[in-house]
Amino acid sequence: MKKTAEIVIIGGGMAGLATAYNLAAMGMKDIVVCEKSYLMSGSTGRCGAGVRAQWGTEMNCLLGKASIEIFENLNEILDYEGDIEFKQGGYLLMAITEKEVEQFKKNIALQNSLGINSVLLTPQEALDIVPELNIEGILACAFHQKDGHANPFHTMIAYAEAAKRLGVEINTFTEVTGIIVENNRVKGVRTNKGDIMTEKILIAAGAWSRDIGAMAGVDIPVRPERHQILVTEPVNPKLGPMIMSFAGNIYLQQEPGGEFIMGFGPAEHETYSVTSTWDFIETMCKKAVRYLPYMKNIRIVRQWSGLYEMSPDAQPILGKADSVEGVYIATGYSGHGFMFGPITGVLMAQYILGMPTSIPIDKLDLGRFERGELIFEPSVV
């Protein structure tokens, strides 16, 4: 392991590896990634891996659209011999309240103004896309064909291999135990394998970002929240898009291999537990069958849990810490880190190198919480 580095990136998930690759591609040398376990052991390896541009805030629309454009070309960008399996079957969003219908209309107007070709559909029109959808209680739908789903494992392998080819050192099972700070400046990182002297760190540790920040004397207001997912046996292709209901609290999609993967967003207490519960599987099955009745005949293979790192406004925290020089932050994705990952890597690399960012990220800085300038997204599960 190197004893010095230009930057140490703490976290071997989507944000950390995408930023490491882009920093190296833009010319930075001596980049070290520290992951306390194996790569993708945190939220990235446990996520549903959906990717969408259908949002209700301009910032999220821009981030989602830019990430989709990268995902579409990522095999070539990273020179990956495999396939990240980016399937663009679209997202079909279902409105089940009048308030949602009005929000969808506002969202689509915003999205269209930003070059996102989403459309509002009647329930009958939605049946042309998902013929066996139970449209009872559905008032309208929104659809964008370019939304989709990627394989998180292949995606992260592609980023890791590309980063290594550019000279990035990736250290697994290397736990950060402290941050060396002198006169409010970063001087190094302490790990269970020794110290690395550096003047820059990127905290991309997901649900553990608050703990890492505290080591440097920086308060990063994120909390861990458990979310659960289940997957079924593979069956013949039946569902093209992801279906999602915000008010109904469900997302469900069929993967390229034929498996259905699904989840919902329970309001759970703060926890680092990734155990699974019977209550989830029972509720999840009822939700799935409600919209796709044929699901009752498909067997469940397994279920698992992962952690969202929730920020106070459920929006990413991107930028630097003003209180300690050399501390950069990419966390707080609140369940959307994978889909925003490709553009996050570009933006954080540009920001760390002092370049203009291709999308302005000043509104996502850590200081917004103290200023009371929170950003609230209306379209989330």
C-alpha positions, 0 to 999 in steps of 0.5 A, spaced: 500 500 500 502 506 498 504 511 503 503 517 500 497 519 495 494 526 492 488 523 494 485 518 498 478 516 496 474 513 502 469 508 499 469 502 494 462 503 491 459 507 485 461 514 487 468 512 490 470 508 484 467 513 478 470 519 481 477 515 482 476 513 474 474 520 472 480 523 476 485 518 473 482 519 466 483 527 467 490 526 469 491 526 476 496 521 479 497 517 486 490 516 487 488 511 492 481 508 494 480 505 501 474 500 502 473 497 509 470 490 506 470 488 498 468 492 493 460 493 492 459 490 499 455 496 501 449 500 498 451 499 491 452 491 491 445 491 494 441 496 490 435 495 485 440 499 480 434 503 476 436 509 472 431 514 471 431 521 468 423 522 470 424 527 476 420 533 479 426 538 480 431 541 475 437 538 478 435 531 479 433 531 471 439 534 469 443 529 473 439 523 471 439 525 464 447 526 464 447 519 467 443 515 462 447 518 456 453 515 460 450 509 461 448 508 454 456 508 452 459 506 458 462 499 455 466 503 450 468 509 455 471 504 460 473 499 455 469 493 458 470 486 455 463 484 459 457 488 458 454 492 464 447 490 461 444 497 461 436 495 459 432 501 457 425 499 457 423 505 460 419 507 467 412 507 467 410 511 473 403 510 475 399 516 478 393 514 483 391 520 486 389 527 483 395 531 486 399 526 483 396 527 476 397 534 477 405 533 479 406 529 473 404 534 469 408 539 472 414 534 472 413 532 464 413 540 462 420 541 466 423 534 463 421 536 456 424 543 457 430 540 459 430 535 453 427 529 456 422 526 452 417 523 457 409 523 456 403 523 460 399 517 458 391 515 460 391 508 463 388 505 457 394 508 453 399 505 459 396 498 457 400 498 450 406 498 454 404 493 460 398 489 457 397 485 463 397 491 468 391 492 473 389 499 471 384 499 476 385 505 481 390 508 476 388 515 474 394 517 469 401 514 467 408 518 465 413 514 461 420 515 458 423 510 454 430 512 455 430 510 463 432 503 465 436 498 469 443 496 469 447 490 472 451 494 478 456 488 479 458 489 472 458 496 472 462 497 478 467 491 475 468 496 469 469 502 473 474 498 478 478 495 472 478 501 468 481 505 474 486 500 475 489 501 468 490 508 469 494 507 475 489 507 481 491 503 487 484 500 490 485 497 497 480 492 499 479 490 507 482 497 508 478 500 514 479 507 515 480 508 523 482 516 523 483 522 519 490 526 520 488 534 521 493 539 523 491 547 523 484 545 519 487 542 514 487 534 512 494 531 512 493 524 512 489 518 513 490 512 518 488 505 516 488 498 519 494 497 514 498 503 516 498 511 514 497 514 508 499 521 507 495 526 503 492 533 503 485 531 500 480 526 501 473 524 498 468 521 503 464 517 499 462 512 504 455 511 503 451 510 510 458 510 514 460 517 511 457 521 518 462 517 522 468 518 517 466 525 517 467 526 524 474 523 524 476 529 521 471 534 525 466 535 519 459 534 521 455 530 515 448 530 516 446 523 513 443 517 517 442 510 515 436 507 513 434 500 511 431 498 505 429 491 503 428 488 496 426 481 493 427 477 487 423 472 484 425 466 479 426 467 472 420 467 467 419 468 460 419 476 458 413 479 460 415 486 463 418 491 459 419 497 463 420 499 470 413 500 474 413 505 479 408 508 484 410 514 489 403 514 492 402 506 492 410 506 494 412 500 490 417 499 484 418 493 480 422 491 474 424 484 470 431 484 469 434 481 462 435 474 465 427 474 467 427 475 474 423 480 477 426 485 482 422 489 487 421 493 493 418 499 496 420 505 501 418 503 508 419 509 513 424 505 518 428 507 524 435 509 523 439 502 523 445 499 520 442 492 520 441 489 513 437 483 516 430 481 512 423 481 515 417 477 514 413 483 514 416 486 508 416 480 504 408 479 505 407 486 504 411 486 498 407 480 495 401 484 496 403 490 492 406 486 486 400 482 485 395 488 486 398 491 479 401 485 476 396 479 478 400 474 474 405 475 479 401 470 484 404 464 480 411 466 480 416 463 486 420 468 490 428 466 490 430 470 496 430 477 499 435 482 502 437 489 505 441 495 504 442 501 507 440 508 504 444 514 507 439 519 508 440 526 508 435 531 511 432 533 504 434 526 501 438 529 496 446 528 494 451 532 498 456 534 493 462 539 494 467 540 500 467 542 507 469 549 508 471 548 516 477 543 514 481 544 508 482 538 503 475 534 505 471 533 499 464 529 500 460 525 495 454 522 499 447 523 501 444 520 495 438 517 499 437 511 495 439 514 488 447 513 488 447 508 483 443 512 478 447 518 479 453 515 479 456 516 472 455 523 472 457 524 480 464 521 478 465 526 472 462 532 476 466 530 483 473 529 478 472 536 475 470 539 482 476 536 485 481 538 480 478 546 480 475 545 473 468 548 472 463 542 473 459 540 467 452 541 471 452 546 477 453 543 483 453 549 488 446 548 490 448 541 493 453 543 498 454 541 505 453 548 507 445 548 504 443 545 511 446 551 515 443 556 510 436 553 510 436 552 503 434 545 502 432 541 496 425 537 496 424 532 490 416 530 490 417 524 486 420 519 490 418 512 493 
